[in-house]
């Protein structure tokens, strides 16, 4: 099967910033890339000032020579449109392109990502540069992927300048049509906020007290769309002049500011930058979640890990390196969850500049170094996994993720400001992860027919259409597990009346009378049969209608009331979890998974991650040992592609060890 570009096998390499080095160094670079098995480098990400030294002067000579050199050595290029860092001359000629913060500070030149997404000058300058690059290099043999911009929303996600305000008003006019509709949606009779003219509306700048929540929610939607418009302007250029080469822009994992469902629809290949912290012993769980999201953004298509650190980063307060084993294990983890490439920031460690202490594939010390050995080893390993490119995972379980609801949940003045969607989702995801149950993410309205179970860690903002979608999923035989404070408001952040969670009450068979958030450092007991577990963050005065009680509160003011319920609805069942159970959510999910016939990929010891990618004639079982101790596990017969060894029934994994087992037998039905 083939991967996302025309380069065969898995992709390996990283960001390459040759403009930081003399051309003699380039010759060494390509030679060492070959030694390391590097087959793709991302070029030109921060090259704008070099490529366009003045408004009408261009310098492509160096990039011509570089791409020729790469092509001559069989290294492909992911060529950037170079638009993430506008040059000084452009900023000085048009200071209005610099972004402005909520309290009115215009951010200065001297770092990167210094542009206002709504600036017409920025957008025109960026698309002009993108067109020059596309026209010049679309037929270049090295170029296999276009890389638009870099990490949209990194550093600057919103700008409060006059151009942004004007753009926001346009966006609002498109959304609401007339002011009466906006006044209704924003509930402007509250606190005398009624608008009589469009030009009275401003972005939610720093204000004396809480800003209108619907205004803030619309602002979040607008900011994601404003950056998306920048992307789409460049994408249109590449669609026209890019020679049919696939297009990507690198995402930043589960990133709140950008609605990646909307973005991924316009990408040919999803790519992600992921920087799990080696100092965090649980970092691999959040990494797995991010990777599963990336795979899900284009319905299971292979994606690319566009950036990871070979070892330490340089931007945390304390930057702990990865051991060679950890670096290798975490690289396999991305492939295990659907990546067809493992790329890094960056190829050669910078000598100067803000990132000179960031690790690289080629470290400051050069080749005779353990860091370089690690680089060569990973290249060899990924070559051994070449046949995995293009294969896919399947999941029986889906988690619903919706950016609108994320933004709304985290608005101010809620019963608790401690409810953060990423953390809630990670807690639910982690419960499935430790059971080695593969999970996809889906947006509201997605086709759920292939999923036995749908998890809803939180969907604070639930439209009537989304509620109907979930209800019919259950009526048709699905299993839904719904977390607290879901189904509370509509698309305008107005409360659904009649008892929470009004639009989901039928399917859940419960009504919530009042929210009882749990103070920091406190907990309440929840009783499952003879087991008592602590719940933190949140609890609710819950009443059952048609639902039955699965667990009840065992301490505090809600003692004796239901905490977790189950409701039969049509051909399916829906569970409601009114409190934050943490790991104890496993009590609920074990019941749900058993009820739905959801099985782990493989029964393995705790701490071992198991996933499976399937191709036409073979399956590839990834077994990753995240523990510091060795372990032995039962496996089907097959060949470990990393060692070439045939395995018969048992596998020994060293601490932080990994195996990729190729099996040609049909896998048991899960
Ligand atoms: C990314 C960025 C890269 C580099 C890297 C360092 O966010 O895209 O250019 O700065 O971080 O970790």
Boltz pocket constraint, residues with backbone or C-beta under 6 A from the ligand:
constraints:
  - pocket:
      binder: B
      contacts: [[A, 150], [A, 151], [A, 154], [A, 273], [A, 275], [A, 307], [A, 309], [A, 313], [A, 314], [A, 345], [A, 355], [A, 358]]
      max_distance: 6.0
